[in-house]
């Protein structure tokens, strides 16, 4: 039986999440602002965290490098563990509560990190950040709750744009603030998170009414491995989730090797790298915020996923084989257009899962991406190091081997998508308007 959304509210009230209600727009904007601020807050501390580690351990850059990698792994590990927990909690107790607690916890945690007098406390703070950052899971579930099926791809694209904005502005702002005082970025990040909590406390309505929530909280579904059983129950979801994992893994070729690769092959310094990464972020944001929304009705979700994956393969291949810097730069638009694949794939996945399991679904997807973040950087960094050494396999000197592997992963994702979505309609049906 299909639930009538009007039954969620008493007869004398209007549904604050109805498409025509202004509070629904405010709720969507809050989720956009939440993800933007969270990514901005994390981006702000990127340029200064390694320097703060150096300060706390007494000035050894070598030791700081080891600790920095440990901080990164810890953050992704906590996301991997906590994403399905937050998703299951939001299915049981509602999205609003989980999002607000995460925003508040993140703000308090940044204050603790700003005051941390010792490395161990900073390490604990980074673990808590990873736990609270799992709110991305609940934000995605919230969007799935309040957005019609035919508009979900565009909505997820908007969240993708929020990620891009945060990563464009955050590191630049953090570098400027850190130049003034190394702990100032942590205070600013804390202020942003706490302001976001206050804004949401007064603006954000609940998206999941009590009658659509899970009957109980089950720890079997809240652990990372147990959450994957949900994906296995839906064959198409399981295949598309594998695509998500492969794409997330491929993306870490950029995180792990971009700076060193462009320096080794083209002689780029920090300034040029900063400019080009800013260009990547800008292009990605435009693709997610503008092109996804406009192209989904034209191409349909399935064709847009396949088109995005094909363009992504071209982008990674250009990066891997480009003998000149200008050819490498020409690959950036292809790589960014590859972002067309993500939002419609996520939209298709949500169509297959019941409303009361959307939180667990998003938790499982976030855990997969976090799992890629645990192993991806080491995998691609070691491949880069191997193929520029005298021990390169097959006597081949291929500095871009990490990007070639990323292209191969994207190709496997393309094959999986084509197989999993075979027989699906070209477009998500748009429901007929109800007679008044």
C-alpha positions in Angstrom: 0.0 0.0 0.0 1.3 3.4 -0.9 1.5 5.9 1.9 -0.3 9.2 1.3 2.2 11.8 2.2 -0.6 14.0 3.6 -1.3 11.5 6.4 2.0 12.5 8.0 0.6 15.7 9.3 -2.6 16.7 11.1 -5.4 18.1 8.9 -4.9 21.7 10.1 -1.2 21.7 9.0 0.4 21.7 5.6 3.1 19.2 4.7 6.4 21.1 5.1 8.1 18.8 2.7 5.5 19.0 -0.1 7.0 20.2 -3.4 5.1 23.5 -3.3 5.9 24.3 0.4 8.6 26.9 1.0 10.0 24.8 3.9 10.8 22.0 1.6 13.1 24.3 -0.4 14.6 25.4 2.9 15.2 21.8 3.8 16.9 21.0 0.5 19.0 24.1 0.9 19.9 23.1 4.4 21.2 19.7 3.2 23.2 21.4 0.5 24.6 23.9 3.0 25.4 21.1 5.5 27.4 19.1 3.0 29.1 22.3 1.7 30.1 23.4 5.2 31.2 19.9 6.2 33.5 19.7 3.2 34.6 23.3 3.7 35.4 22.5 7.3 37.5 19.5 6.3 39.1 21.3 3.4 40.1 24.2 5.7 42.3 22.0 7.9 44.0 20.1 5.0 46.9 22.6 4.5 47.6 23.0 8.2 47.1 19.6 9.8 50.5 18.3 8.8 52.2 21.4 10.1 50.4 21.1 13.4 51.5 17.5 13.6 55.1 18.7 13.0 54.7 21.2 15.8 53.3 18.7 18.3 56.0 16.0 17.6 58.9 18.4 17.9 59.7 19.4 14.3 60.5 16.1 12.5 59.0 16.2 9.0 59.8 12.5 8.4 57.8 11.4 11.5 55.1 13.9 10.6 54.7 12.3 7.2 54.1 8.9 8.8 51.6 10.4 11.3 49.8 12.3 8.6 49.2 9.1 6.6 48.0 7.4 9.8 45.5 10.3 10.4 44.2 9.9 6.9 43.7 6.1 7.2 42.1 6.6 10.6 39.6 9.1 9.2 38.5 6.8 6.4 38.4 3.8 8.7 36.0 5.6 11.1 33.8 6.6 8.2 33.8 3.0 7.0 32.7 1.7 10.5 30.3 4.5 11.4 28.5 5.2 8.1 26.2 2.1 8.3 25.6 2.9 12.0 24.4 6.4 11.2 22.3 5.1 8.3 20.6 2.5 10.5 20.0 5.0 13.3 18.4 7.4 10.9 16.1 4.7 9.6 15.0 4.0 13.1 14.9 7.5 14.7 14.7 9.8 11.8 17.1 11.8 9.7 16.9 15.2 11.4 18.1 14.0 14.8 21.1 12.2 13.3 22.1 15.1 11.1 21.9 17.6 13.9 23.9 15.5 16.4 26.6 15.0 13.8 26.8 18.7 13.0 27.0 19.6 16.7 29.5 16.8 17.4 31.7 18.0 14.5 31.8 21.5 15.8 32.7 20.5 19.3 35.4 18.1 17.9 37.0 20.9 15.9 37.3 22.9 19.1 39.0 20.0 20.9 41.4 19.8 17.9 42.1 23.5 18.0 43.0 23.3 21.7 44.8 19.9 21.5 48.1 20.2 23.5 49.3 16.7 22.5 49.4 14.5 19.4 47.2 11.8 21.0 44.4 14.2 21.6 44.6 15.4 18.0 44.5 11.8 16.9 41.4 11.2 18.9 39.8 14.3 17.4 40.5 13.1 13.9 38.8 9.8 14.8 35.7 11.6 16.0 35.7 13.8 12.8 35.5 10.6 10.8 32.6 9.4 12.9 30.7 12.7 12.5 31.5 13.0 8.8 29.4 9.9 8.3 26.5 12.4 8.3 26.9 12.5 4.5 25.1 9.1 4.6 22.1 10.6 6.3 22.1 13.7 4.1 21.8 11.4 1.0 19.0 9.5 2.6 17.2 12.7 3.4 17.4 13.8 -0.2 16.0 10.3 -1.3 13.1 10.8 1.2 11.9 14.2 -0.1 12.8 14.1 -3.8 10.6 12.5 -6.5 12.2 9.6 -8.3 12.5 11.5 -11.6 14.4 14.4 -9.9 16.8 12.4 -7.7 19.7 12.4 -10.1 19.6 16.2 -10.2 19.4 16.4 -6.4 22.4 14.1 -5.9 24.2 16.2 -8.5 23.6 19.2 -6.3 25.2 17.4 -3.4 28.1 16.6 -5.7 28.5 20.3 -6.4 28.6 20.9 -2.7 31.5 18.6 -2.4 33.3 20.5 -5.2 32.7 23.9 -3.6 34.0 22.7 -0.3 37.2 21.3 -1.8 37.7 24.4 -4.0 37.3 27.0 -1.3 38.3 25.0 1.8 42.1 24.5 1.2 42.6 28.0 -0.1 40.9 29.5 2.9 42.7 27.1 5.2 46.1 28.1 3.8 45.3 31.8 4.3 44.0 31.3 7.8 46.9 29.0 8.7 49.4 31.7 7.6 47.9 34.0 10.3 47.8 31.3 13.0 48.2 27.6 12.6 45.2 26.7 14.8 42.8 29.4 13.4 41.4 27.1 10.7 40.2 24.7 13.3 38.3 27.5 15.1 36.8 28.7 11.9 35.7 25.1 11.0 34.2 24.7 14.5 32.2 28.0 14.0 30.9 26.9 10.6 29.7 23.5 12.0 28.0 25.0 15.0 26.3 27.7 13.0 25.1 25.0 10.7 23.7 23.1 13.7 21.8 26.2 14.9 20.4 26.9 11.4 19.2 23.3 11.0 17.7 23.2 14.5 15.3 26.0 13.6 14.8 25.2 9.8 15.1 21.5 9.1 11.9 19.4 9.3 12.0 15.6 9.6 11.9 13.8 6.3 11.0 10.3 7.5 7.7 10.0 9.4 7.4 7.5 12.3 5.2 5.1 10.3 7.9 4.7 7.6 10.8 4.1 10.0 12.3 0.7 10.8 10.6 -1.1 13.7 13.9 -1.6 15.6 17.6 -0.9 15.5 19.5 -4.0 14.5 23.2 -4.1 15.1 23.6 -6.8 12.4 22.5 -4.2 9.8 24.6 -1.4 11.4 28.1 -3.1 11.1 29.9 -2.4 7.8 29.9 -6.1 6.7 26.2 -6.6 7.7 25.2 -3.5 5.8 26.6 -5.0 2.6 24.0 -7.8 3.0 21.4 -5.2 2.1 23.1 -4.6 -1.2 23.3 -8.3 -1.9 19.5 -8.7 -1.5 19.0 -6.5 -4.6 21.0 -7.8 -7.6 20.9 -4.5 -9.5 21.8 -2.5 -6.4 24.7 -4.9 -5.7 26.2 -4.4 -9.2 25.8 -0.6 -9.1 27.3 -0.6 -5.6 30.3 -2.4 -7.1 30.5 0.4 -9.7 30.5 3.0 -6.9 33.4 1.2 -5.2 35.4 0.9 -8.5 34.9 4.6 -9.2 35.8 5.6 -5.7 39.0 3.5 -5.9 39.9 5.0 -9.2 39.5 8.5 -7.9 42.3 7.9 -5.4 44.8 7.7 -8.2 44.4 11.5 -8.2 44.7 11.9 -4.5 47.7 9.7 -4.3 49.8 10.7 -7.3 48.6 13.9 -8.9 51.1 16.3 -7.2 54.1 14.0 -7.6 53.2 12.8 -11.1 52.9 16.3 -12.5 56.1 17.4 -10.8 58.0 14.3 -12.1 56.6 14.5 -15.7 56.0 18.2 -16.4 58.0 20.0 -13.7 54.9 21.6 -12.1 55.4 23.4 -8.8 52.8 23.9 -6.0 51.4 27.0 -7.7 50.5 25.4 -11.0 49.2 22.3 -9.2 47.0 24.5 -7.1 45.6 26.3 -10.1 44.9 23.1 -12.0 43.3 21.4 -9.0 41.1 24.5 -8.6 40.2 24.2 -12.3 39.3 20.5 -11.7 37.1 21.5 -8.8 35.4 24.3 -10.7 34.6 22.0 -13.7 33.4 19.2 -11.5 31.1 21.6 -9.6 29.6 22.9 -12.9 29.0 19.4 -14.2 27.3 18.3 -11.0 25.2 21.5 -10.4 24.3 22.3 -14.0 24.8 19.5 -16.6 23.4 16.7 -14.5 20.1 18.5 -14.0 19.8 19.4 -17.7 21.0 16.2 -19.3 19.1 13.6 -17.3 15.7 14.4 -18.9 17.5 14.4 -22.3 19.7 11.3 -22.1 17.9 9.3 -19.4 19.6 7.9 -16.3 21.0 4.7 -17.9 22.5 6.4 -21.0 23.9 9.2 -18.9 25.7 6.7 -16.6 27.3 4.9 -19.6 28.2 8.2 -21.2 29.8 9.5 -18.1 31.8 6.3 -17.6 33.1 6.4 -21.2 34.2 10.0 -20.8 35.9 9.1 -17.5 37.9 6.3 -19.2 39.1 8.9 -21.8 40.1 11.3 -19.1 42.1 8.8 -17.1 43.8 7.5 -20.2 44.8 11.0 -21.3 46.3 11.6 -17.9 48.2 8.3 -18.0 49.7 8.6 -21.5 50.0 12.4 -22.1 53.6 13.2 -23.1 53.1 17.0 -22.9 51.5 19.2 -20.2 48.9 20.7 -22.6 47.7 17.2 -23.5 47.3 16.4 -19.8 45.3 19.6 -19.3 43.1 18.6 -22.2 42.1 15.5 -20.2 40.6 17.5 -17.4 37.3 18.3 -19.1 36.8 14.6 -19.9 37.6 13.6 -16.4 35.1 16.1 -14.9 32.4 15.1 -17.4 32.9 11.6 -16.1 31.1 13.0 -13.0 27.9 12.7 -15.0 27.8 9.0 -14.1 27.5 9.3 -10.3 24.2 11.0 -9.5 22.0 9.0 -11.9 23.7 5.8 -10.7 22.9 6.8 -7.1 19.3 7.7 -8.2 18.8 4.3 -9.8 20.0 2.6 -6.6 17.5 4.4 -4.5 14.6 3.3 -6.8 15.3 -0.3 -5.9 15.3 0.0 -2.1 12.3 0.5 0.3 12.0 3.9 2.0 12.7 2.6 5.5 16.0 1.2 4.3 17.4 4.3 2.5 19.6 5.2 5.5 21.2 1.7 5.6 21.6 1.9 1.8 23.5 5.2 1.9 25.5 3.9 4.9 26.6 0.9 2.9 27.5 3.1 -0.1 29.5 5.5 2.1 31.3 2.5 3.7 32.3 1.2 0.3 33.8 4.6 -0.6 35.6 4.8 2.7 37.0 1.3 2.1 38.4 2.5 -1.2 40.0 5.4 0.8 41.7 3.0 3.2 43.5 1.0 0.5 43.4 3.3 -2.6 46.2 5.8 -1.7 48.7 3.1 -0.9 47.9 1.1 -4.0 48.3 4.0 -6.5 51.3 5.6 -4.7 53.2 2.3 -4.9 52.3 1.7 -8.5 53.6 5.2 -9.4 56.8 4.5 -7.5 57.3 1.1 -9.1 56.8 2.4 -12.7 59.3 5.2 -12.4 61.9 3.0 -10.8 64.4 0.7 -12.5 62.4 -2.2 -11.4 59.3 -1.3 -13.6 57.6 -4.5 -14.9 58.0 -5.4 -18.5 60.9 -3.0 -18.8 58.4 -0.2 -19.2 58.9 3.3 -17.8 55.3 4.5 -17.4 54.9 7.3 -14.9 51.2 7.4 -15.5 50.6 3.8 -14.7 48.3 4.7 -11.8 46.0 6.6 -14.1 46.1 3.7 -16.6 44.9 1.4 -13.8 42.2 3.9 -13.0 41.0 3.9 -16.6 40.9 0.1 -16.5 38.8 0.2 -13.3 36.4 2.6 -15.0 36.2 0.3 -18.0 35.2 -2.6 -15.7 32.6 -0.3 -14.1 31.2 0.5 -17.6 30.8 -3.2 -18.3 29.1 -3.9 -15.0 26.7 -1.0 -15.5 25.8 -2.1 -19.0 25.0 -5.6 -17.7 23.2 -4.5 -14.5 21.0 -1.9 -16.2 20.1 -4.0 -19.3 16.4 -3.9 -19.9 15.8 -0.9 -17.7 13.7 1.9 -19.2 15.8 4.7 -20.9 14.2 7.2 -18.5 12.6 7.2 -15.1 8.9 7.5 -15.6 7.4 10.9 -14.6 4.2 10.4 -12.6 1.1 11.8 -14.1 -0.3 14.9 -12.2 -3.2 14.1 -9.9 -6.5 15.6 -10.7 -7.4 18.4 -8.3 
